[in-house]
Amino acid sequence: MARAHCDNVIRPSYVREVCRLLRNSNINISKQDIEFETIQDEINRDLQKERENQVMQSQPSESTQQPSKKVKISFEEYQKLSLMIVQVMKVFEAQGQENVQQSDIINRMV
């Protein structure tokens, strides 16, 4: 509010007005479960197996698509994991490592 009034001093009236606005605001935060596709390693292994099967067979075969596997986690679990990743990245950054591979982060978390 002080910035809106171009004032360098935060006055009690500004604080009261902000509190009033926050109480009257209609902000709804929805925390829904988050679905992830299968992890990249599993996808890569499946693709490699398909390629090997096609090489073994002399004629091209139609591969049947399996429905993608989904991993479902709660929003709280997602927040926990994201905070862990940030903490691990901060540790690497404090050690002076700028380019860190995804596998290094996962290994540190595990």
Secondary structure by P-SEA (a helix, b strand, c coil): cccccccccccaaaaaaaaaaaaacbbbbbbcbbbbcccaaaaaaaaaaaaaaaaacccbbbbbbccbbbbbbcaaaaaaaaaaaaaaaaaaaaaccccccaaaaaaaac
